[in-house]
């Protein structure tokens, strides 16, 4: 079976350029994040490990969303409790 490819040199060059760009991008992204992880807040937390404090009762700080969700759950429980009586 014979496969004829027209402009094969041009297509090989284009494919080589695409592969080279993909490899360059794949190598550049980890290097750039390694350089800028102290300066960019969104990337800074990716590489930091959380060290346990040794306190088994350690809890996270409450956020406004957590408090609002807790209040909603309490009101919902009261509503269903009153409905059952």
C-alpha positions in Angstrom: 0.0 0.0 0.0 1.4 3.4 -1.0 0.4 6.5 0.8 1.1 9.8 -0.9 1.6 12.8 1.3 1.8 16.1 -0.5 4.1 18.8 0.9 5.6 16.3 3.3 8.6 18.5 4.1 6.4 21.4 5.0 4.1 19.2 7.2 7.1 17.6 9.0 8.6 21.1 9.7 5.2 22.3 11.0 4.8 19.2 13.2 8.4 19.6 14.5 7.6 23.3 15.5 4.4 22.3 17.2 6.1 19.5 19.2 9.0 21.9 20.1 6.5 24.5 21.4 4.6 22.0 23.5 7.8 20.7 25.0 9.1 24.2 25.7 5.8 25.2 27.3 5.8 22.0 29.4 9.3 22.7 30.7 8.7 26.5 31.2 5.6 26.3 33.4 7.1 24.4 36.3 10.2 26.6 36.2 8.2 29.8 36.2 6.0 28.7 39.1 9.1 27.7 41.0 10.6 31.2 40.5 7.4 33.2 41.2 5.8 31.2 44.0 6.9 33.7 46.6 5.5 36.7 44.7 2.2 35.4 43.5 -0.3 34.7 46.3 -2.3 32.2 44.4 0.7 30.1 43.7 2.4 30.6 47.1 0.2 28.2 49.0 0.6 25.3 46.6 4.1 24.3 47.8 3.6 24.9 51.5 2.9 21.9 53.7 0.6 22.2 56.7 2.5 21.1 59.8 0.3 19.7 62.6 0.4 21.7 65.8 0.1 18.6 68.0 -3.2 19.8 69.4 -5.9 17.2 68.8 -8.6 19.8 69.5 -7.4 22.2 66.8 -10.2 23.8 64.9 -10.2 26.1 61.9 -11.2 29.7 62.2 -14.9 30.4 61.6 -15.8 32.3 58.5 -18.8 34.5 57.9 -20.2 31.8 55.5 -19.8 29.1 58.1 -21.7 31.1 60.7 -24.4 31.9 58.3 -24.7 28.3 57.3 -24.9 27.2 61.0 -27.7 29.7 61.6 -29.6 28.4 58.6 -29.3 24.8 59.8 -30.4 25.8 63.3 -33.5 27.7 61.9 -34.3 24.7 59.7 -34.1 22.3 62.6 -36.4 24.5 64.7 -38.9 24.7 61.8 -39.0 20.9 61.4 -39.1 20.4 65.2 -42.1 22.8 65.5 -43.8 21.1 62.5 -43.6 17.6 64.1 -45.2 18.8 67.4 
